[in-house]
Amino acid sequence: MKPFVYVTRKLPDEITSRLLEKYEVEMWPKEEEKVPREVLLEKVKQADALLTVISDQLDEELFSQADQLKVVANMAVGYDNVDLQAASKHNVAICNTPDVLTDTTADLTFALLLATARRMMEAAEFVKQGQWKSWSPMQLVGTDVHHKTIGIVGMGKIGTVVAKRAAGFDMEIIYYNRNRHEVAEEMLGARYCSFDELLQEADFVVCLAPLTEQTKGMFQREQFQKMKKEAIFINASRGPIINEQALLDALQAGDIAAAGLDVFEKEPIDADHPLLKLPNVVALPHIGSATKETRLAMMETCCDNLDAIFEDRPPKTLVNKELLTFRQ
């Protein structure tokens, strides 16, 4: 009998066809709508594997009902939606999709920085709404990106590639990370500094840190007040790293100039959220990895990990590495 895989979002036919070659597959049929919790809890009782996305919460309640679940292939780099301790307790392998989305997410992060700095969203709406009547010297002026200082909070793989983009704009690169990144320092001229120093010196503060107990709520009003008044804040990591009310207060008070956000505390963000009312906020729907090439590569990685588990091989990207011992 083929292993049963439950997929929590509608996938393209080419990925579904690959899964069907080896597995019995059932898929939540809606692409834009989250699988209801009660449905997921029911399906996991029969599932040998789950293919999930970042908005699916995988916790003790779920794992305790998963009598035959062997693996979760989570289509994301981050796995803050997974209770790893509970997964390991129930002997469930958790796999993610790092590396394949590094460049794509870095591209989006830098595009978000550019769009915010140069007021591109405002300018596009200005034209579409018929407000462009003449040329004016100070009409929709933004701020330069080239030769400014970028401060990267979280110099992991994506942070390092964002730094490469910044080097192409002749930016000074400073960073704060748990550990020194000597390769980035040597190759890109990046300079390690304390968190407070970064906040005070950077013209662009770019958050790319993973969501952990240590980084949750890392940015409060105090941190925004330490930034330059003309500074721009970019978050392309995880929403809960930021206190959104503190960011709103900082923007309204003029503590910082603008913000570009691809992630939020609650996703999807409500359309009436006060941050979305501010003209100096560029808000995107968590599209850091959203290119066709990258999303397909992420799905293929998920499939590779499922195949490895059921063929008794080490998966490519096992997160809870302490869990399994494989035959050599």
N, C-alpha and C positions, 0 to 999 in steps of 0.2 A: 504494500500500500504506500502511495506517495505521501510524504509529509505535507501537512496542511499549513499554508502560509496565509495569514490575514494581513491585508495591506490597507492602511488607514487613509489613503488618498488615491484618487483615480490616477493611474499611470499611463504613459503613452503605450500604444499597441506593441511597439518593438520591445519594450521592457516586459510587458505582460506576456508576450509570446515566449520570451526567454524563460520566464518563471514557469509557464505552463509545461515546458518540456520536462521538468523534473518534479513539479509540485502540484498539489491540489491548491488552487488559489481562489480566495474570495476577496473582493475589493470593495471598499466603501465607494459608491458610484459617483460621488460629487467631488469635483475638483476644488471648488472654492469654499466648501462648507466643512467644518470640522466634524469628525465622527462623534456622535453623542457618547458621552461617558458610559451610559448603560449598555449601549451596543458593544463598545470595546470590552467592557467587563464580561459580557456574555460570550463574545467570540473568543476571548483569550482562554476560556475553559477548554476549548477543543484545539487550540492552535499549537502547532509545533514550533512556529516561528511567527514573529511580527515584523513587518516593515513599516516603520513609523516616521513621523516628522516632528519637528521641534515643539509644536504646540500640543502634542499628545503627552499627558502626564502619566508616567509609569512609576508607580509607587508600591508600597507594601500591600495595599488593598488589592491591586491588580495582580502582583506576583503571587500572592497567597491563594488566588483562585486559578492559577495557571499550572495545572497538574502535570502537563506534558511539554510545557514551553522550554525550548532549549536555547533560543537565541532571539535577540532583538537587533535588527539592522536599522539604526537610527540615521535618517538622511540629513545629517548636519555634522559640523565639526564639534560644536558644543554638545554637551549631554547633561545640561543642568535640568532638563525635564525628566531625568532618570534618577531614581534612588538607587545608586550603585550598591550600597550596603544591602538593601533588600534584594536586589537582583542576585548578588553573590550568595546571599543566604539561601535563596531558592535555586541556586545552581543554574542561573540563566546568563549566558554570555551576552555582553553588550558591545556592539560594534558601531563605529561612527564613520564619517567620510572626510577625513582631513586631506590636505595636500591638493586634491583635485580642484578645490575652489579658491586657492590662495590668491592667484593672480586676478581672478574675476572679482573677488571681494575687494581686493586692493584697488582695482580700477574704479569700482563703484564708490569706495571711500573717498578717493581723490576727486572723482566727479562731483560728489556731494560737497566736498570742500570748495571746489571751483564754483559750483552753482550758488552756494551760499555767499561766497566772497563777492561774486560778480552780479548777484541779485537776478539770476537768470529766470527763476520762476516768476518773480514780479514783472520782469521785462516782457516775458512771453505773454502773460495775461494782459499787460499794458497794451500790447499790439492787438491781441485778439478782441479786446473790449473797445477797440476804436479810439483809444485815448492818445495815440501818437499823432499829434497834429503838426509838430515842428521839431527841429533839433535845438536842444538847449545845452549849454556848457556843463551844467550840473545835474542834468536829467538822469535819474537812476544810476548815479555813480556808486560804484562799489569800492572794493579795496584790492590792491595788488596782492598777488600770491608770490610771484617771483621775488627772490632775495629777502623774503620774510623768514621768521623762525617758526618751524613746526615742532610742537612738543607731542611726542607719541607716548601714550600711557598704555603699556603692554607691547613690548618689542618681541612678539613671537613671530611666526612665519608670515602672517598677514602684515603685521607692523613693519617687518623688515622690508617687505615688497612695497609698502606705502612709502617707506623711507627712500627706496630706489626711485620712485616716481618724483618724490620731493627733490631729490638731488638733481633731476633733470630740469627742475624749475629754479635751480641755483638757490635753494632754500638752506638755511642753517638748520641742522637736525639735532634736536635734543630728545632724550627719552628717559622714561622711568620704567623700571622693570624689577621683578623679584631678583633677577640675577643680571650681572653685566653681560652684554652681548658684544664680545670683543671682535667678532667678524664684522658686525655692522659698523663698529667704531673704525676698524682698519679699512674696510672697503668703501664706506660711505661718509666717513668723517663724522659719524654720529657721536654726540657727547652725552655721557651718562650724568644724570643729576638727580637730586632728591625730588620728591613729588612737589613740595612747596616751591622749589626753585623753578621747576618746569612751569607751574601755574603762573608764576610772576614774570617769566621771561618770554613765554611763547605768544606769538601772534595768532596761532591756530593750535588749539588743544584738541588732539584726536584720541578718542578713547577706543582702544582695541583689546582691552583686557578681558580675560574669560570671567564669567560669573562664578564666584566662589563665596564662601562665607566671609573671606577677607575683603573682597571687592564689592560686595553688596552694599549699596548706600555710600559708596566711596566719594561721590560728588554731592555735597550738601551746599547750603547757601554760603558757608564759610569759604569753601573752595572756589566758588564762582567770584566771590568778593576779592580773592587774592589775584584774580586774573586781570589783565589790562582791560580798561573800559572799551577799547577798540578790538579786543580779542574775539575770535569766533570759536565756538565749541562744536565739535563733530562727534557724534556717537554712532558707531557702526558695529558695536559688540553685542551687548545685551542691555535691555531697558532698565532692569532693577539696579544696575550699577549707579544709576542717577536717581536722585530725589527730584521727581518731575515738578513738584510744587516749588522746590528751591530754585530750579532752573527757570520756571515761570516768573517767580519773584525777581530773580536776578535780571532777566530780560526786561521786565516792566520797569525796574528801578534804574536800568542803564548800567548795571554792573559789568555786563558784557554787551557786545554789539549785535550778535546774531548766533543762531544755532542751526546746524544741519543734522537731522535725526533719521536714521533708518530703522531704529528699534525703540520700543516703548515698554513701560512697566506692564501695561495690559495690552495684549495684541489679539485682535485688531483694536486700534485706538478708536474711541468714540468720535464720531464726526463733530460733536459739539464740545470736544475737549478744548479748554482755553488756549493751550499752546498753538492749536491750529488757527486761531483767530489772529495771531500775530504776524504781520507782514515780514518780519525778519527771521521767521522760522521756515526752513525747508524741510518738509516731512515726506518720507517715502515709506512704502508698505513692506519693509523688511525684504528688500530685493538684492541684498549683497551678492548672492551667488546666482542671480536670476539671468543667466544666459542659457540658450538651448544646449550649447556644447557642455557647459559645466553641470547643469542639472541632470543631463543624461549620464555624464560621467559619475555623478554622485549615485544615481540609481544603479549603474553597472557595478559600482563598488559595493553597494548593498547586496546585489545578487552574488557577487564574488564571495562575500562573507557568508551568506547563507549556504552556498555550495560547499565552502570549506568546512563548515560545521557539520553538515550532513554527510560529508565524505571523510570525516575524521581527520581533517587537516587543520593546521593553525590558520585562523582567519587573518586577513591582511591588516585589519585595524581593530584589534581587540582592546577595549578600554579597561575592563577589569581583568588585567593580565594574571592576577593571582589565582583566578578561578580554575582554569582548565589545564590539564596535562595531556598532551597529544602524543600519539604513537609516532615514532620517528621513522 
